[in-house]
Amino acid sequence: MEYPIGVEMTENYLSFETAKAAMKLVKDIMLVKEGENVVITVDTSSDMRVAEAVAEAAYALGANPVIILYHSTEKAFHEPPKPVAEAVSEVDVWIELAYYCVMHSPAFQRSIANGARYTCLTGMDVIMLTNTIGKVKYDVLVEFGEYLTQLIQDSDEVIIKCKNGSNLKAYNRGRRVKHSGQLATRKGYPIMLGGQVSWCPVEETINGTLVFDAAVFPPAELGKLSEKIKLTIKDGVITDIEGGREAEIFKNWLESFDDPNMFRLAHYSLGFNPGVTKATGRIVEDERIFGCIEFGFGSQGESIMGAFWDAASHTDGVVSKPTIILDGKVFEEDGIYLDEKARDFCRRLGVPGY
């Protein structure tokens, strides 16, 4: 049977691997300590095996885990039901597994402001948990992210090209880069699944064409794409959307909010988790396809260190095999890293072909 998060297996499918990966997530990534209050939020589209494994791992470490289950709202990045919002307002650690995540919402902002160590793992099922955390050399992945962070920060002109028709130019002008795949060492700082660094060039300098070819979410009707969605970007804002049926769905969804900020490009993100080799329709995986670049539109979180604005929602789209040119030097071509230090990290991570 098909579910939003994948293909459902037997109850004990990957049970040993799930337990090991959950402990790695809780202990080594979220750094949960004895006595801490850990809230795990899930909706009815989530894989409860993951939620239970994470709670069991937290409890084994002496923490106080609580699982909060609520209905699937079918509205990602929106405010959750009030009891959920109240529950996450003051916690030590918040692990979000809900398929329709609430990141960027007022509840999220309050929780972060109150010091929660938060991670968004929307749609995480046992396969994804095993492949993107359990099997990955996470310390090397974090080190690779630190290298990419510094490399992007030291660059000014950023050109994104692709055989799919993408041709986007922008300038960083000293903007800082967020390594979202870090360990949860800081209070009030959201982290994401390892294998992603994010930033936004100076918004008014972003111009050209962007073509999504792998995945877009939300709207929920999309996910893994079957056709390309072409965007024209002028001064950091979408001015035109072209393509077929899926492009029309995307355009109508953006327009439905009647919010001009929904058309603003909020961030660039490099994806490099070796456990993700192709689009699955689960956005947390899709935006980490090894070698991809992902772009967000709508709300821009303060942690991106850009202009910072609120919008009615947020959406992410993926270019699977980009060519990335930094200050005139080709860093990556057709999804393959050419930079020698990046290639060395690929070898250390065991990525085939390097």
N, C-alpha and C positions, 0 to 999 in steps of 0.2 A: 504493500500500500504506500502511495506517495504522500509525504508530509511536507510542509513548508521548509523544514530543516533537513530533509534528505529521505533516505529509504529506511523504514523501520525494520529492525532486526529482532532477534529473540531477546528476552529480558536479560540474559547473561552474556550477550554478545560483547566481546572485548572487555569483559568485566575486570580481569586482572590488570589489563593495560589501562583501563579507565581509572582504577584505584591508584595506580602508580602516577599517572599524569595529574590526577586531582591533588594528590599530596604535593607534587612538584609545583603546581599552581599556587596552592595555599601557603606552603612553607617557603619555597625558594623565590617565588615571584611576588606574591602579595605580602610576604613576610609577616604572616599572622603569628601573634604571640599569645602566650597563656593569659587568660583573663580578658582578652579583647572580645568585643561584641561584633559579630560578623553577620550581616544580612545578605541573603541570597535571594534575589527577586527573579521569579519565573512567571510566564503566562502559560495558558493552556496549549500554546504551540511549541513549548519548550520540551527538551528531552529531560525528563525527571531523573533518569539514571545519572546524568551529570550533576544535577542539583544535589541529589542524595550523596553521591561520592564526594563532592566538595564539602558538604556539611559534615560528613563522617571524618574527612581529613582534618577539618578545623577542630572538631571535637576531640580528635586524637591528640591534637597539639595543646589541649587545655583551654581552647577558646569557647565562646558561647554562640554557636551558630543558630540562626533562625531562617527557615525557608518561608518566603511569602509568595503564595500562588494566587494569581488573579486571572480574569478572563482575557482573551486575546482582543485587544482594542481595535486592531487593524489600522492603527494610526501611530506610526513610528515617530519618535522625537516629540511626542505630545505629553502633556501633564498626565501622570497616572492617577488612578482613583485616590481619593483623599487619604484613606487608611494607609496606602502604600507610601504616599508622599510624606505622611507624618512619621512612618516607621523608619524611613531612610534619612530623616533630617539630622539625627544625631547618632551616628554609629562610628566605630573605628574603621571597619572595612565593609565596603559594599561591592558585591560581585553580581553584576547584572547579566542574567542569562535569558531574560525575556526576549522573544523574537521581535516584538514591537517595542524596541528599546525607548527609554525616556531621556536619553542624553540630550543636553541643551535645554531641557525643560526647566521651569522655575524650581521644581523639586530637586532636580540635579544640581542647580546652581546653589540652592540652600545647603544641600548636603556637602558640597565641595567647600563652600564658605565656612562651614562648621568643622572642617578638617578631615572629612572622610578620605580614606585611601580607596579610590574607586577604579574599577575596570569594567569596560563594556565588552561582553562576550556574547552578543546577540546571536541566537541561532546555534549555539555551541552544542553539538551532539557528540556521542562517544567517538565517532570516527574522527571528527575535527579535533577534539581534545587530544586524542592519541597522536594524530599526525602533526599537529602544529605546536604541541607542547611536549608530549611524552617522548617522541622520537627525536626531537631537535636538540642540538648542542646549544642550549640556551645562553650559556655564558659567552660563547663565540658569537651568537646572534646579536646579543646586546653590544658586544665590542664592535661588530660590523656596523651597527646602527650609530655608534658614537663616531666612527670614521666618516660615515655618510653625512652626519650632522655637521661636522666641521668642514667637510668638503663643500657642501651647499652654502654654508655661511660665508665661506671664503670666496664664493663666486658672485658675480654681479649679473651678467647677461645669461639668461636661461632660455634655450630654444628647445621646444618639444616638437619632434616630427614623427611621422609614422606612415607606412605604406597605405594605411587606411584613409589617408587624407588629412590627418592632423598636421597643423603647422602653426604653432603658438609661440610668441616671443614675449618675454617679460624681463624686468630688472629687479633684483633683490634690494639694491641700494642699502646694504648693511642690515637687512632684516635678519632676525634670529630664527633658528630652526628648532622645532620641538621634536625630541626623540621620544615618541609616544610608546615605544616598546621597551621602556626601561623597567627596572624593578621598583616596587612601591615603597620607596624610601622616604617620601615626603608626604606630610599631611596636606589635605586639600589640593591634591594634584592628580588629575585623572591620568591613568595609563591605559594603554591598549594592548592587544595581543602583540607579542614580539614580531618584528619584521616590518616595521613602518617608521618612517620619519616624515614629519609634516611641517609645512610653512606656507606663507603666502607672500609672493613678491609684492612690491608696491602695486596696489590694486589698479591704479590708473594707467599703469604701464603694460597691462596684460591685453594683448591684441592678437587676433588671428582666428584660426579654425581649430576646433577640437572635435574629434570623432570617437564616441564610445563604441567599443566593439566586443566587450566581454560581459559586463554586468552593469546594472543601475538599480539602486534601491534607496528609499522608496521612489515611486509608488509600488505597492505590493504586487501589482499585476505584472511587473517586469521581472526583476531579479536577473537571471541569466538571459542574455539577449540572443535573439535569433536573427536580428538585422541591426545595421548600424544606425546610430543617432548622431547627426551632424549639428554642431553648435557654432554659431558665429559669435565671437567675443569682441567687444569694443570697450576699451577702458575698464576692463574687469567685469563687464555686464553682458549677459546673453542678449543679443539683438535679434537672433533668428534661430529657429529649430527646424531642421529638415530631415526627411527620411520617410519611412512607411508608417504602418499602424503603431509600432512601438514609439516612434518619435511623436506621434499625435497624442498617445497616452501620456507621455512625459510632459509635453507642452500643456495639455489640459490640466494635468495635476499641478504644475507650477502656477498656472493662471488661476486655479481654483481658490488660492489663498488670498487673492487680491492684495498682494504684498510685494512691492517692487524689490525688496531685499531678497526675495526668493530667487531672483535672477542674477544675484551677485556671486562671483566666484570667491569662495571662502578659503580654500586651501588647495595646495598641491600635496600629494603624499607618494613617496616611493615605497613600493611593496617588495619584500625580499624574504619571505618565510619559506624555507626549503620544503616545508610540508605541504605547500600549495603549488601545484603545477598547472592547473587549469581552472576555469570558472565552474562553480558548483551551484550558483544561485543563492549562496549564503554570503552576505556582503562582507562579514568580518574575514572570511577566507578570501573572497574575490579581490578585495583591495590589498591583499598581500600575496597575490600570485607572484612567484619569483621573477623579478625583473620588470614588473608592471609599473605604471604610474596611475594614480587615482586622483580625481578632482572632486571637491565638495562645493555645493552651492547652497545658499540659504544662510542660516545662522553661522557666524564665525565666533568660536569660543575665544575667551580672553587668553587661554594658554597658547594659541597660535601666534600671539604677539604681533598681530596685524592691526588693521584699523579698529577691529572689534565692534560688532553690531549684532542685534537680535533680529530674528525673522520668525515667521510663523512656523517654519519647520526647517529641515535640512535633508539633502540628498547627496549621494555619492555615485560617481560613474567611473568606469575603468577602461584604460587603454592598455591592452595586454602586452604589446611588443613595441615599445617606443624606442626612438632614437633620441638621446638626450645630449645636448651640446652645451657645455659650460664654458663661458668666456672663449668661445671659438674652438674648444677642444672636445672631441667626441668622447664622452664618458661611457656611453652605452649605445649599441647599434642593434636595432631590430630585437630588443629584449635581451641582448647578450652584453655583459659588461666587458669593456675593452681596457678600462683602468686596471693597471697591474696589481695594485694593492687590493682592489675589490675582487679581482680574480683569485688572489691568494685566500681571501676570506671564503670565497665559494669552495675552494678546495678543502679548506678546514671544515666547512660545513657538510662536505660530502656531496656537493651538487654535481650531478652527472654532466660531462662535457667540458669541465674546467680542469 
